[in-house]
Amino acid sequence: MKILLINNHGAGWADFIEVQPGTSVATLFAQQMKEASAIDYLIRVNRLPVAPDQILQENDRVSITATKIEGAGV
């Protein structure tokens, strides 16, 4: 099934991608953000924050936004 993935990490990008039916938000994050920790990101589906076990649906809009910016002071 097709979803829109918006990745706001670094320069950012957005594209439609194919995922398997039954894919959870946590699985998508692990596939797309390999070495990153989900705790450092705000993940939204259709503009709403979601739980990691949320199952994605056809045409969902998923955005991944860093909550910590490299080089920024604390």
C-alpha positions in Angstrom: 0.0 0.0 0.0 1.1 3.6 -0.6 1.7 6.2 2.1 3.2 9.7 2.1 6.4 9.9 4.2 7.7 13.3 5.2 11.1 13.1 6.8 12.1 16.4 8.4 15.6 15.1 9.5 18.4 17.3 8.1 17.4 18.9 4.8 14.2 16.8 4.8 12.3 15.2 2.0 8.8 13.9 1.2 7.8 11.0 -1.1 5.2 8.4 -1.6 6.5 5.0 -0.5 5.1 1.4 -0.5 4.7 -0.4 2.8 3.2 -3.8 3.6 -0.3 -3.9 4.9 -0.2 -4.2 8.7 2.9 -2.1 9.1 3.1 -0.2 12.4 4.6 3.2 12.9 7.4 1.6 14.9 8.3 -0.7 12.1 8.2 2.1 9.5 10.5 4.2 11.7 13.0 1.3 12.2 13.1 0.7 8.4 13.5 4.4 7.4 15.6 5.8 10.2 18.0 2.8 10.7 20.4 4.1 13.5 18.1 6.7 15.0 16.3 6.4 18.3 12.5 7.0 18.1 12.6 8.9 21.4 14.4 11.8 19.6 11.6 12.2 17.1 8.0 13.3 17.0 6.0 11.0 14.7 2.6 12.0 13.4 0.1 10.3 11.2 -2.3 12.6 9.4 -1.0 15.5 11.5 -1.8 13.7 14.9 0.8 12.3 17.3 0.4 8.5 17.4 1.5 5.5 19.5 4.3 3.3 18.1 1.8 0.4 17.6 -0.5 2.4 15.4 -1.1 0.4 12.2 -0.7 2.4 9.0 -3.5 2.7 6.4 -3.5 3.3 2.7 -2.8 7.0 1.9 -1.7 7.9 5.4 0.6 10.9 5.7 3.4 10.2 8.1 5.8 12.9 9.3 9.0 12.3 11.3 10.5 15.4 12.9 13.5 15.6 15.2 13.0 17.0 18.7 16.7 17.5 19.1 18.7 19.5 16.6 22.4 18.7 16.2 24.6 21.5 17.3 21.9 23.3 19.2 22.7 24.3 22.8 20.7 22.7 25.6 
